[in-house]
């Protein structure tokens, strides 16, 4: 809001016209509203609003205007200007009347301006819907009508009276005529002018209706084309890819781009293979269903299994044509858990993994000839004794102060050897706690080094 608009808003919306010039003199615009409404309008006293009640009232209206609370009033529905002869010879009486657009009480501001003037002169402010103005007979005037409420003003409505004033000046009776005849002529001419003004307003309304109709049709066309563009974009970006995925149309494009992988192998089952199971090791039969190749031949199956205890990974690649869907995996440890995964590779080199299958190797029942071979005494692991202390090659003198440390033993999860706490440097567990630790992961240096250098290839 400009300074002039704020001054008019204070006078007609807030209905405190005594502060109109105060706001204008201090150049108060819409950007100053946050400063004035702070602290319940305390800064209004600095610009000259000394009444506390008026400060509260102005602060409340400023907050409502700043927050956009309220609704702008509508312009008047119709207006008319009629001319009547005045008692004086050089004066014309103009009657401006209007019909409000709403039934609620409103405040109206009527301003007048003649050709050549730069400012609008206020001639009426109030709630009435008509006004009588006296102008010179040779004066052409234009009126501007505005509707005000507590929120603001409506758009301006211009009322022109050029034809009425000129017609009234041309229709002045001669001095020899009777007053009664002059009065009848003026009333007759005013009624004709009213009809002419109404006809002009009707034609203008018809033209505006046609223009609004054309504008609405163009708006509907624009909305339709915007909707059509959105529909095309949604069809290309969303619907076509979904349709391609459902009906397989995308496979041809992916196959052309060499990006089409095979489907994953399903129903991976792991069963005991009794023919190759011994006391030392076990064997298992891994089988799966042949997956769909999606038009690209599968050239290789890879069966991978992971030993859970040591995280050791081994694999077998099947390249024989025709590709089998069953393989026997041997050298499995009894009582341990393995995880199997089957991978399918096509001609494009794209790999698809199956879901992981977990298999626990059962412990065999020792019956008849299936008895474990007795290890020689020198190969048996010492029990409740330190391996380093009793090994002649690594035998060392242990001081008497280490007697308690010799009672604390650490176990290796691979070779099953025991180490006392005095020789804790030989095992990757230095805390004086009972072994094995969490998940039995204590390991000696010898097993650790051999594990690092060990590689498995097929």
C-alpha positions in Angstrom: 0.0 0.0 0.0 1.2 3.5 -0.9 1.2 6.5 1.4 -2.0 7.8 -0.2 -3.7 4.5 0.0 -2.8 4.1 3.7 -4.2 7.6 4.4 -7.5 6.8 2.7 -7.6 3.5 4.5 -7.3 5.2 7.9 -10.0 7.7 7.0 -12.6 5.4 5.5 -11.9 1.8 6.6 -10.7 2.6 10.2 -13.1 5.6 10.3 -10.6 7.9 12.0 -10.3 10.7 9.5 -8.6 13.0 12.0 -5.4 10.9 11.6 -5.4 10.9 7.8 -3.0 13.8 7.4 -0.9 12.4 10.3 -0.2 9.2 8.4 0.4 11.1 5.2 2.8 13.6 6.8 4.8 10.8 8.3 4.9 8.8 5.0 3.4 5.7 6.5 3.1 2.9 3.9 2.2 -0.8 4.0 5.9 -1.7 4.8 5.7 0.2 8.1 2.7 -1.8 9.4 4.9 -4.3 11.4 6.7 -1.4 13.2 3.5 0.3 14.2 1.5 -2.7 15.4 4.3 -3.9 17.7 3.7 -3.5 21.4 0.0 -2.9 20.9 0.7 0.3 18.8 3.2 2.0 21.2 5.0 3.7 18.3 1.8 5.4 17.1 2.3 7.9 19.9 5.5 9.1 18.2 3.7 10.1 15.0 0.9 12.0 16.9 -1.8 9.5 18.0 -2.0 10.4 21.7 -5.3 8.7 22.5 -4.7 5.3 24.0 -8.0 4.0 22.7 -7.3 5.2 19.2 -3.8 3.5 19.4 -5.4 0.2 20.4 -8.0 0.5 17.6 -5.4 1.4 15.0 -3.1 -1.5 16.1 -6.0 -3.9 15.9 -6.9 -2.8 12.3 -3.2 -2.8 11.3 -2.9 -6.4 12.5 -6.0 -7.5 10.6 -4.9 -5.8 7.5 -1.3 -7.2 7.7 -2.6 -10.8 8.3 -5.2 -10.5 5.5 -8.2 -11.0 7.7 -11.4 -9.9 6.0 -12.7 -9.6 2.5 -12.5 -6.8 0.0 -15.9 -5.3 -0.7 -17.5 -5.6 -4.1 -18.1 -2.7 -6.4 -21.7 -1.3 -6.9 -23.9 -3.3 -9.2 -25.1 -0.3 -11.3 -24.9 3.5 -11.3 -26.7 6.3 -13.1 -26.3 10.0 -13.5 -29.4 12.3 -14.3 -29.4 16.0 -14.8 -32.1 18.4 -13.7 -32.4 22.2 -14.2 -31.5 24.3 -11.2 -33.3 27.4 -10.2 -30.3 29.5 -11.2 -29.6 30.0 -14.9 -26.0 28.9 -15.0 -26.3 25.8 -12.7 -27.2 22.2 -13.4 -28.3 19.7 -10.7 -26.8 16.3 -11.2 -28.2 13.3 -9.3 -25.9 10.3 -9.0 -27.5 7.1 -7.7 -26.2 3.5 -7.5 -27.3 0.0 -6.5 -25.0 -1.8 -4.0 -23.8 -5.3 -4.8 -24.4 -6.6 -1.3 -27.1 -6.1 1.2 -24.7 -5.5 4.1 -24.2 -1.9 5.2 -21.3 -0.3 3.3 -19.6 3.1 3.2 -19.3 4.9 0.0 -16.9 7.6 -1.2 -17.8 9.7 -4.2 -15.1 11.9 -5.8 -15.4 14.4 -8.7 -12.9 15.5 -11.3 -13.2 17.8 -14.3 -11.2 17.7 -17.5 -7.8 19.3 -17.0 -7.7 18.7 -13.2 -5.1 16.3 -11.7 -6.7 15.4 -8.4 -10.0 13.9 -7.4 -12.1 16.1 -5.1 -14.2 14.3 -2.5 -17.8 15.4 -2.6 -19.6 12.8 -0.6 -18.8 10.1 2.1 -21.5 8.1 3.8 -23.9 5.2 3.6 -26.6 6.6 1.3 -26.9 5.3 -2.3 -27.5 8.7 -4.0 -26.1 12.2 -4.1 -27.1 15.5 -5.6 -24.4 17.8 -6.9 -24.6 21.3 -8.4 -22.2 22.1 -11.1 -21.8 24.8 -13.8 -23.9 24.4 -16.9 -20.9 24.3 -19.2 -18.8 22.1 -16.9 -18.1 18.5 -17.8 -17.5 16.2 -14.8 -16.6 12.6 -14.1 -17.4 10.9 -10.8 -15.5 8.1 -9.1 -17.4 5.8 -6.7 -15.7 3.6 -4.2 -17.1 1.1 -1.7 -15.4 0.8 1.7 -15.5 -1.7 4.6 -13.3 -2.5 7.6 -10.8 -4.4 5.3 -10.4 -1.9 2.5 -12.0 -0.5 -0.7 -13.5 -2.0 -3.8 -12.4 -1.3 -7.4 -13.4 2.2 -8.6 -16.5 2.7 -10.6 -16.6 5.7 -12.9 -19.8 7.6 -13.5 -19.8 10.0 -16.5 -22.3 12.9 -16.8 -21.0 14.7 -19.9 -24.0 13.9 -22.1 -26.4 14.8 -19.4 -24.8 18.2 -18.6 -24.5 19.2 -22.2 -28.0 18.1 -23.0 -29.4 20.0 -20.0 -27.4 23.2 -21.1 -28.8 22.9 -24.7 -32.3 22.3 -23.5 -32.5 25.5 -21.4 -35.9 27.2 -22.1 -36.2 30.8 -23.3 -37.2 33.6 -20.9 -40.6 34.1 -22.5 -41.6 30.5 -21.7 -43.7 29.7 -18.7 -42.1 28.1 -15.7 -44.5 25.3 -15.8 -43.7 24.5 -19.4 -40.0 24.7 -18.8 -40.3 22.3 -15.9 -42.3 19.8 -18.0 -39.7 20.0 -20.8 -36.8 19.5 -18.3 -38.5 16.5 -16.8 -39.3 15.0 -20.2 -35.7 15.5 -21.4 -34.4 14.0 -18.2 -36.6 10.9 -18.6 -35.3 10.5 -22.2 -31.7 10.8 -21.1 -32.3 8.2 -18.4 -33.6 5.8 -21.0 -30.6 6.6 -23.3 -28.2 6.0 -20.4 -29.9 2.7 -19.5 -29.7 1.6 -23.1 -26.0 2.5 -23.3 -25.3 0.6 -20.1 -27.2 -2.4 -21.4 -25.2 -2.5 -24.6 -21.9 -2.1 -22.6 -23.0 -5.0 -20.3 -23.8 -7.1 -23.4 -20.4 -6.4 -24.9 -18.7 -7.2 -21.6 -20.7 -10.4 -21.3 -19.6 -11.4 -24.8 -16.0 -10.6 -23.9 -16.2 -12.6 -20.7 -17.8 -15.5 -22.7 -14.9 -15.4 -25.2 -12.4 -15.1 -22.3 -14.0 -18.1 -20.5 -13.9 -20.2 -23.7 -10.2 -19.4 -24.1 -9.6 -20.2 -20.5 -11.3 -23.5 -20.9 -9.2 -24.3 -23.9 -6.0 -23.4 -22.0 -7.1 -25.6 -19.1 -7.9 -28.4 -21.5 -4.5 -28.2 -23.2 -2.7 -28.0 -19.8 -4.5 -31.1 -18.7 -3.7 -32.8 -22.0 0.0 -32.1 -21.5 -0.1 -33.5 -18.0 -1.9 -36.6 -19.1 0.7 -37.2 -21.9 3.6 -36.7 -19.5 2.0 -39.1 -16.9 1.4 -41.6 -19.7 5.0 -41.5 -20.9 6.7 -41.4 -17.5 4.5 -43.6 -15.3 2.1 -45.7 -17.2 4.2 -47.0 -20.1 7.1 -48.2 -17.8 4.6 -50.0 -15.6 2.9 -51.6 -18.6 6.3 -52.6 -20.0 7.3 -54.2 -16.7 3.9 -56.1 -16.4 3.7 -57.3 -20.0 7.4 -57.8 -20.7 7.7 -55.0 -23.2 10.8 -53.7 -21.4 12.7 -57.0 -21.9 13.3 -56.3 -25.6 14.8 -52.9 -24.8 16.9 -54.3 -22.0 18.0 -57.2 -24.3 19.0 -54.7 -26.9 21.0 -52.7 -24.4 22.6 -55.9 -23.0 21.2 -55.2 -19.6 18.7 -58.0 -19.2 19.7 -60.4 -16.4 18.2 -63.9 -15.9 15.7 -64.7 -13.2 17.0 -65.9 -9.9 17.2 -69.7 -9.3 14.4 -70.9 -7.0 13.8 -73.8 -4.6 17.4 -74.2 -3.6 17.4 -77.4 -1.4 20.4 -79.0 0.4 20.2 -82.7 1.4 22.6 -85.2 2.9 24.6 -87.3 0.4 25.0 -90.6 2.3 27.2 -92.2 -0.4 30.1 -89.8 0.3 29.7 -89.2 4.0 32.5 -90.4 6.2 33.4 -90.0 9.9 35.9 -87.3 9.1 33.7 -85.3 6.6 30.3 -85.1 5.2 28.7 -84.4 1.8 25.6 -82.6 0.7 23.5 -82.6 -2.5 22.5 -79.1 -3.6 19.7 -78.8 -6.2 17.6 -76.0 -7.6 15.1 -75.3 -10.3 16.2 -73.9 -13.7 15.4 -70.2 -13.8 13.9 -68.4 -16.8 16.7 -67.0 -19.0 14.5 -64.1 -20.5 15.7 -64.9 -24.0 19.4 -64.8 -23.1 21.0 -68.2 -22.6 22.5 -69.0 -19.2 26.1 -70.1 -19.6 27.2 -70.9 -16.0 26.0 -71.8 -12.5 28.1 -71.1 -9.5 27.3 -72.7 -6.1 28.9 -70.8 -3.2 28.9 -72.0 0.4 30.2 -70.2 3.5 31.3 -72.0 6.7 29.7 -70.0 9.5 32.3 -70.8 12.1 35.3 -69.4 10.2 33.6 -67.4 7.5 35.5 -69.4 4.9 34.0 -69.2 1.4 34.2 -71.9 -1.3 32.6 -72.3 -4.6 32.0 -74.6 -7.6 31.4 -73.4 -11.2 29.3 -75.6 -13.5 30.1 -75.1 -17.2 29.2 -78.5 -18.6 26.6 -78.3 -21.4 23.8 -79.0 -20.8 24.0 -77.2 -17.5 23.1 -79.4 -14.5 20.8 -78.3 -11.7 22.3 -80.6 -9.1 25.8 -80.7 -7.6 27.5 -82.6 -4.7 29.5 -80.7 -2.2 31.9 -82.7 0.0 34.4 -82.1 2.8 31.9 -80.5 5.1 32.4 -80.6 8.8 30.0 -82.5 11.0 27.9 -80.4 13.4 28.6 -77.1 11.6 26.4 -74.7 9.8 26.8 -73.6 6.1 25.1 -71.1 3.9 24.5 -71.9 0.3 23.8 -69.5 -2.6 23.3 -70.4 -6.3 24.3 -67.8 -8.9 23.1 -67.8 -12.6 25.3 -66.0 -15.2 24.0 -65.3 -18.8 25.8 -64.5 -22.0 25.8 -60.8 -21.1 27.8 -61.5 -18.0 24.9 -60.5 -15.7 24.6 -62.5 -12.5 21.5 -63.2 -10.4 21.7 -64.6 -6.9 19.2 -67.0 -5.4 18.0 -66.6 -1.9 20.3 -67.9 0.8 19.7 -71.4 2.2 21.1 -72.4 5.6 22.1 -76.0 6.2 23.5 -77.7 9.3 25.6 -80.8 8.8 24.2 -83.6 11.0 26.5 -85.6 13.4 26.8 -89.2 12.2 25.8 -92.1 14.5 28.8 -94.3 15.3 27.6 -97.9 14.7 29.5 -101.0 13.7 32.6 -100.2 11.7 32.0 -96.5 11.7 34.3 -95.7 14.6 36.7 -92.8 14.8 40.4 -93.7 14.5 42.4 -93.3 17.7 45.0 -90.6 17.2 48.5 -91.4 18.4 49.4 -90.2 21.8 51.8 -87.6 20.4 49.1 -86.2 18.1 46.5 -85.8 20.8 46.0 -82.3 22.2 46.9 -82.0 25.9 44.0 -81.4 28.2 44.2 -78.9 31.1 47.8 -78.3 30.3 49.6 -75.5 28.5 50.9 -76.6 25.0 53.9 -74.4 25.2 54.9 -75.4 28.7 54.9 -79.2 27.8 56.3 -78.9 24.3 60.0 -79.8 24.4 60.7 -77.5 21.5 59.2 -74.5 23.2 59.8 -75.5 26.8 60.7 -72.5 28.9 61.3 -71.9 32.6 58.3 -70.6 34.3 58.9 -68.6 37.5 57.2 -69.5 40.7 55.3 -66.2 40.7 53.5 -67.4 37.5 51.9 -70.4 39.2 48.5 -68.7 39.3 48.8 -67.7 35.6 49.5 -71.3 34.6 46.0 -72.3 36.0 44.3 -69.8 33.6 44.0 -71.5 30.2 43.1 -70.1 26.7 41.7 -72.4 24.0 42.3 -72.2 20.2 39.1 -72.7 18.3 40.9 -74.3 15.4 43.6 -76.7 16.7 42.0 -77.1 20.2 45.3 -76.4 21.9 45.5 -74.7 25.3 47.8 -71.9 26.4 48.3 -70.7 29.9 48.0 -67.0 30.8 51.8 -66.7 31.1 52.1 -67.6 27.4 49.1 -65.3 26.4 51.3 -63.9 23.6 50.8 -67.2 21.7 47.0 -66.6 21.4 44.9 -63.7 20.2 43.2 -63.4 23.6 45.1 -61.6 26.4 42.5 -61.1 29.0 42.4 -63.5 32.0 38.9 -64.9 31.3 37.6 -68.3 30.8 37.8 -69.5 27.1 36.3 -69.8 24.6 35.1 -66.2 24.4 32.1 -65.0 22.5 31.3 -67.5 19.7 34.6 -69.4 20.4 36.7 -67.1 18.2 40.0 -67.4 20.2 42.8 -68.5 17.8 46.5 -69.1 18.2 49.2 -67.4 16.2 50.1 -70.5 14.2 46.5 -71.1 13.1 46.1 -67.4 12.3 49.1 -67.3 10.0 48.1 -70.5 8.3 44.6 -69.2 7.8 45.8 -66.0 6.2 48.1 -67.8 3.7 45.4 -70.4 2.8 43.6 -70.0 -0.5 40.9 -72.1 -2.0 40.5 -72.5 -5.8 38.4 -74.6 -8.0 
